[in-house]
Amino acid sequence: MFKPALIFSFLLATGIANAADPFTDAMLKAYAPYRAALFKTNQTSQPDAQQAIAQARTSWASILKQFMVKAPPPYDRDTQFADSLAEVSKVYDKAAAEIDKGQLIEAHETLEEARDVMAQLRARNNVIVFSDHMNAYHAQMEHVLIEGPKILDGANGFLELTAQTGALEMLANKLASEASADLRGNEEFKTSCAAVQKSVTDLKAALFSQDKAKVKEALGKIKVPYSKMFIKFG
């Protein structure tokens, strides 16, 4: 399974900087309707989800039309480029079919795959964007939320979960430090980023208190700030 945090660490280790090119710019523009589709499939309205996936598919169809035949640098030597573009289309098609059946939860999980495909595509071509930092945080956040309660109940639970939360804290701080100048000057972004960081700080404080009830309460407050930040800036 694709691990965004691992690819993110590789990019940092190799010193790759943010890169701008026609395809990456187009992909980032198409990412906004994709985020909306992810958000809407995490809600309960089928019509809203159908509208969102339709917009995402339209945006991606524009990318296919512009770049499918000939990839621009630095993607022009990537033998998997066209396959990756086609794979995203397949993910959207599958999600749209699931939405039409009222299977919004399944569609949401399906759409997560597109994020992985796009991130892998960028990573293969040494391109890193702010979304990669959001993806790295998301991967560790999901691990903490899914495995956290089990870790807490295991041997050295508080210590083990504190270590995992330390990794989450580092990635939360990266959301601020790796943001573009435009984002860092955006008051809404700064508020959103601060909320994400606070949710992690609160979890760490709960772990330090050695109170399982407080830890579980703090775990329950981790996802919402990230989701709000993702839909706007991810």
C-alpha positions, 0 to 999 in steps of 0.5 A, spaced: 500 500 500 502 507 498 505 510 504 505 518 503 509 519 509 515 515 506 515 518 500 514 525 503 520 523 507 524 521 501 523 527 498 525 531 504 532 527 504 533 528 497 532 536 498 527 536 492 524 543 492 517 545 490 516 545 482 512 549 477 510 546 470 504 546 466 501 539 468 503 540 475 499 547 475 493 543 472 493 538 476 493 542 482 487 546 479 483 539 478 485 538 485 480 543 488 474 539 485 477 532 487 477 535 494 470 537 494 468 530 492 472 527 497 468 532 502 461 531 499 462 523 499 463 523 507 457 527 508 449 524 507 447 528 500 447 523 494 445 529 489 451 533 492 456 528 491 453 526 484 454 534 483 461 534 486 464 528 482 461 530 476 465 537 477 471 532 478 471 528 472 470 534 468 476 537 471 480 531 470 477 530 463 480 537 461 487 534 463 487 528 459 485 532 453 491 537 454 496 532 457 495 525 455 498 524 448 504 528 450 507 529 457 511 536 459 517 536 463 519 533 468 514 528 466 516 527 459 520 521 461 515 517 466 513 511 462 507 510 467 505 517 466 499 516 461 497 510 465 497 514 472 492 519 468 488 513 466 488 510 473 485 517 476 479 516 471 478 509 473 477 511 480 473 517 478 468 512 474 468 507 480 466 512 485 461 515 480 458 509 480 458 508 487 455 514 488 449 513 483 448 507 488 447 511 494 454 508 496 457 514 499 462 511 504 464 506 499 465 512 494 469 516 499 474 510 500 475 509 492 476 516 491 482 516 496 486 512 491 486 518 486 490 522 491 495 516 492 496 515 484 497 523 483 502 523 489 506 517 486 506 520 480 509 527 482 514 523 487 516 519 481 518 525 477 521 529 483 515 534 484 513 536 491 507 541 492 503 543 499 498 537 498 504 532 499 505 535 506 497 535 507 498 527 505 503 526 509 500 528 515 493 525 513 497 518 513 500 519 520 493 522 522 489 516 520 494 511 523 494 515 530 486 514 529 485 507 527 491 504 531 491 509 537 486 506 542 489 499 541 496 502 542 493 505 548 491 499 551 497 495 550 504 494 553 507 501 554 501 504 551 502 511 553 509 511 551 508 508 544 502 513 543 506 519 545 511 517 540 506 516 534 503 523 536 510 526 536 511 524 529 504 527 528 506 533 531 512 534 526 508 533 520 503 538 523 508 543 524 511 542 517 504 544 514 506 551 517 513 551 515 512 548 508 506 553 506 507 558 500 508 565 502 501 566 499 498 561 504 502 564 510 499 570 509 492 568 508 489 569 515 484 563 514 490 558 512 493 561 519 487 559 523 486 553 520 493 551 521 493 553 528 487 549 529 490 542 526 496 544 531 492 545 537 489 538 536 495 535 536 498 539 542 491 537 546 492 530 544 500 530 547 497 534 553 492 528 554 497 523 553 502 526 558 496 526 563 496 519 563 488 519 563 485 514 558 479 518 558 482 524 556 486 521 551 480 518 547 477 525 548 482 528 544 483 523 539 476 524 537 478 531 536 483 530 531 480 529 524 475 535 524 480 541 524 484 537 518 478 536 514 476 543 514 483 545 512 484 540 507 477 542 503 480 549 503 487 548 502 489 541 501 
